[in-house]
Amino acid sequence: MNLLFEFLPLILFLGAFFYKDIYLALIVLMIAMPIGLLVKYIRTKTFDKMYFWSTVFLLAAGTLTLYFRNPYFLYWKPTVFYWAVSIVFLGSFWVGDQPLVQRFFGLVEGMPLERITRQQWNRLNIVWVVFFIAAGALNIYVAYNFSEGTWVKFKVFGLMALTFVFMIAQTLWIANLIGGESDDD
């Protein structure tokens, strides 16, 4: 059910874009994301920080897009968000006692994460930094080199698929590390 609240705003955005244009799609997204954030909070009684900050970035970029009638502000939103997330992951080396990726996976109960060494967590954290930088760069490349319709499809499906594949790869890597008896990479 949580996946529905994650992806419903994007599906509504896509539908509104094909129904009319980027501006109607943006308005729909600017309404749907805060509602989705509120519904997630009411259902889970927890605050989803990534969704919150994505919503904040959307509202800022969306307001600029609508005010100036320039979709490039919206095109830059995923890139700026991904690059900000990469800075947070990078900064986690100096803030707190664990890299952010270790804290993130530590939320999953029942996983023997103590089998993963500090060096492996640090390496994985760097992989996340590089992923978010690359995803942001890829988004802006698509925005500037392809049609608006192609960018919208890439934003909804391409970035989602890329993130999904990345998460699966991370999960498999961690499962391999915790499943084995040795501490080798």
Protein Blocks (a to p, Z undefined) as FASTA:
>chain_A
ZZmmmmmmmmmmmmmmmmmmmmlmmmmmmmmmmmmmmmmmmmnopacfklmmmmmmmmmm
mmmmmmnopaklmmmmmmmmmmmmmmmmmmmmmgojbdfklmmmmmpghiafklpcfklm
mmmmmmmmmmmmmmmmmmmmmmmmmcfklmmmmmmmmmmmmmmmmmmmmmmmmmmmmmpm
bfcZZ
